[in-house]
Amino acid sequence: MPRTAQPLDARRRQRLRAAAAEEFVTHGYERASLNRIIDGAGIAKSSFYHYFEDKRALYADLVAHLERTVGECLRVPGLDRLTRAEFWPAVEGMVEDLGRALDGAPELATVARVLYDAGPAEATPELSRVLEGARAWVARAITHGQDLGVVRRDLPPDLLARLALAVFVELDKWALEHFDDPRTTGAADTTMRTLFAMLREAR
């Protein structure tokens, strides 16, 4: 009979998530050891199984934690309400919000790397769902921007959306790999400005 998830106190939850993130990043989902995670978090195995059914449930918890924390920081604009003058400031503001979210909670960088480093098929549905949601929003934003005349219209909106998301994902991966390098923020900012310039309607 499936176990009903129970609430976990904040301190132990943070230790468990940190240990799990490091284990998944270091060894990948398939080779990650639940015993090493439990030992690293300093909790009893019986306590772990009181809160989580298995490694899969712990992985899903990490993804939900990342989504929830980032979602709380992002000011996602209502696309249909954005005017021509508001479009690019709103989009740029979202990127700045994401940067602040990672700066304010550095452990999220490790959790995000878990998503990108997932690899095995059994570990990818969460990542696929996250990216599909992002892809759908970017596609809607591109289409609305074209309707407003602030996004280039010489290329199909779905192609622009794929290009934009691909650049963002690869930049995010690179930034996570160079998280402690002081030059990373400047390089990321320059990359995003270059991407926005490519997407803007030619004047």
C-alpha positions as CSV (number, residue, x, y, z in Angstrom):
1,M,0.0,0.0,0.0
2,P,1.5,3.4,-1.0
3,R,2.9,5.4,1.9
4,T,1.3,8.8,2.5
5,A,4.0,11.5,2.5
6,Q,4.4,13.2,5.9
7,P,5.7,16.7,6.6
8,L,9.4,16.9,7.4
9,D,10.8,19.6,9.7
10,A,12.7,22.4,7.9
11,R,16.2,21.6,9.2
12,R,16.1,17.9,8.4
13,R,14.4,18.6,5.0
14,Q,17.2,21.0,4.1
15,R,19.9,18.6,5.1
16,L,18.3,15.8,3.1
17,R,17.8,17.9,0.0
18,A,21.4,19.1,0.1
19,A,22.7,15.5,0.5
20,A,20.4,14.3,-2.3
21,A,21.4,17.0,-4.7
22,E,25.1,16.4,-4.2
23,E,24.7,12.7,-4.6
24,F,22.6,13.0,-7.8
25,V,25.0,15.5,-9.3
26,T,28.1,13.4,-8.4
27,H,26.8,10.0,-9.4
28,G,23.7,10.6,-11.6
29,Y,20.2,9.5,-10.8
30,E,20.7,5.8,-11.7
31,R,23.9,5.3,-9.7
32,A,23.0,7.6,-6.8
33,S,23.0,5.7,-3.5
34,L,20.0,6.2,-1.2
35,N,22.2,4.9,1.7
36,R,24.8,7.6,1.0
37,I,22.1,10.3,0.9
38,I,20.6,9.1,4.2
39,D,24.0,8.9,5.8
40,G,25.0,12.3,4.5
41,A,21.8,13.9,5.8
42,G,22.4,12.3,9.2
43,I,19.0,10.8,9.6
44,A,17.9,7.3,10.3
45,K,16.8,5.1,7.4
46,S,13.5,4.4,9.2
47,S,12.9,8.1,9.4
48,F,13.5,8.6,5.7
49,Y,11.0,5.9,4.8
50,H,8.5,7.6,7.0
51,Y,8.6,10.7,4.7
52,F,9.5,9.3,1.3
53,E,8.6,6.0,-0.4
54,D,11.8,5.7,-2.4
55,K,14.6,7.5,-4.2
56,R,12.2,8.5,-7.0
57,A,10.0,10.4,-4.5
58,L,13.0,12.2,-3.1
59,Y,14.1,13.2,-6.6
60,A,10.6,14.5,-7.4
61,D,10.7,16.5,-4.1
62,L,14.0,18.2,-5.3
63,V,12.4,19.2,-8.6
64,A,9.3,20.6,-6.8
65,H,11.5,22.5,-4.4
66,L,13.3,24.2,-7.3
67,E,10.1,25.0,-9.2
68,R,8.4,26.4,-6.0
69,T,11.4,28.6,-5.0
70,V,11.9,30.0,-8.4
71,G,8.2,30.5,-8.9
72,E,8.0,32.5,-5.8
73,C,10.8,34.9,-7.1
74,L,9.6,35.3,-10.7
75,R,7.3,38.1,-11.6
76,V,5.6,36.3,-14.5
77,P,3.7,38.9,-16.6
78,G,0.2,38.2,-18.0
79,L,1.2,38.2,-21.6
80,D,-2.2,39.2,-23.0
81,R,-2.0,42.4,-20.9
82,L,1.5,43.5,-21.9
83,T,1.6,46.5,-24.1
84,R,4.3,47.3,-26.7
85,A,6.2,49.4,-24.2
86,E,5.9,46.9,-21.4
87,F,7.0,43.8,-23.3
88,W,10.8,43.8,-23.2
89,P,11.1,45.4,-19.7
90,A,8.8,42.6,-18.4
91,V,10.8,39.8,-20.1
92,E,14.1,41.3,-18.9
93,G,12.7,41.6,-15.4
94,M,12.0,37.9,-15.3
95,V,15.6,37.1,-16.2
96,E,16.8,39.4,-13.4
97,D,14.4,37.7,-11.0
98,L,15.8,34.3,-11.8
99,G,19.3,35.5,-11.2
100,R,18.3,36.9,-7.8
101,A,16.6,33.7,-6.9
102,L,19.9,31.8,-7.4
103,D,22.0,34.4,-5.7
104,G,19.7,34.3,-2.7
105,A,19.6,30.6,-2.4
106,P,23.0,29.2,-3.8
107,E,21.9,25.6,-2.9
108,L,19.3,25.9,-5.7
109,A,22.2,25.9,-8.2
110,T,23.0,22.3,-7.2
111,V,19.4,21.3,-7.4
112,A,19.2,22.8,-10.9
113,R,22.3,20.8,-12.0
114,V,20.5,17.7,-10.9
115,L,17.9,18.3,-13.5
116,Y,20.3,18.9,-16.3
117,D,22.5,16.0,-15.3
118,A,19.6,13.6,-14.9
119,G,20.4,11.5,-18.0
120,P,18.7,8.1,-17.5
121,A,15.2,7.8,-19.0
122,E,13.7,7.1,-15.6
123,A,15.0,10.4,-14.2
124,T,13.9,12.7,-17.0
125,P,10.1,13.1,-16.8
126,E,10.4,15.9,-14.2
127,L,12.9,17.8,-16.4
128,S,10.8,17.2,-19.5
129,R,7.7,18.7,-17.7
130,V,9.7,21.7,-16.5
131,L,11.2,22.4,-19.9
132,E,7.8,21.8,-21.7
133,G,6.2,24.4,-19.4
134,A,9.0,26.9,-20.2
135,R,8.8,26.1,-23.9
136,A,5.1,26.8,-24.0
137,W,5.4,30.1,-22.2
138,V,8.3,31.3,-24.4
139,A,6.3,30.3,-27.5
140,R,3.3,32.3,-26.3
141,A,5.6,35.3,-25.5
142,I,7.2,35.2,-28.9
143,T,3.8,35.1,-30.6
144,H,2.5,38.0,-28.5
145,G,5.7,40.0,-29.1
146,Q,5.2,39.5,-32.9
147,D,1.6,40.7,-32.6
148,L,2.8,43.8,-30.8
149,G,5.6,44.4,-33.4
150,V,8.4,44.1,-30.9
151,V,9.7,40.7,-31.9
152,R,11.0,40.0,-35.4
153,R,8.5,38.5,-37.8
154,D,10.8,37.2,-40.5
155,L,11.1,33.8,-38.7
156,P,8.3,31.5,-37.5
157,P,7.4,32.0,-33.8
158,D,8.0,28.3,-33.0
159,L,11.5,28.5,-34.4
160,L,12.3,31.6,-32.5
161,A,10.9,30.0,-29.3
162,R,13.1,26.9,-29.8
163,L,16.2,29.0,-30.4
164,A,15.5,31.2,-27.4
165,L,15.0,28.3,-25.0
166,A,18.0,26.4,-26.3
167,V,20.2,29.4,-25.7
168,F,18.8,29.9,-22.2
169,V,19.1,26.3,-21.2
170,E,22.7,26.1,-22.5
171,L,23.6,29.4,-20.8
172,D,22.0,28.1,-17.6
173,K,24.0,24.9,-17.7
174,W,27.2,26.8,-18.3
175,A,26.5,29.3,-15.5
176,L,25.8,26.5,-13.1
177,E,29.2,24.9,-14.0
178,H,30.9,28.2,-13.4
179,F,28.8,29.4,-10.5
180,D,31.7,30.5,-8.3
181,D,33.5,32.4,-11.1
182,P,33.1,36.1,-10.6
183,R,33.1,36.6,-14.4
184,T,30.0,34.4,-14.9
185,T,27.4,37.1,-14.2
186,G,28.9,39.4,-16.7
187,A,29.1,36.8,-19.4
188,A,25.5,35.7,-18.7
189,D,24.3,39.2,-18.9
190,T,26.1,39.8,-22.2
191,T,24.6,36.5,-23.6
192,M,21.1,37.5,-22.7
193,R,21.5,41.0,-24.2
194,T,22.7,39.3,-27.4
195,L,19.7,36.9,-27.4
196,F,17.2,39.7,-26.9
197,A,18.9,41.8,-29.7
198,M,18.5,38.8,-32.0
199,L,14.8,38.5,-31.1
200,R,13.9,42.1,-31.3
201,E,12.1,43.6,-34.3
202,A,14.6,45.3,-36.6
203,R,14.2,49.0,-36.6
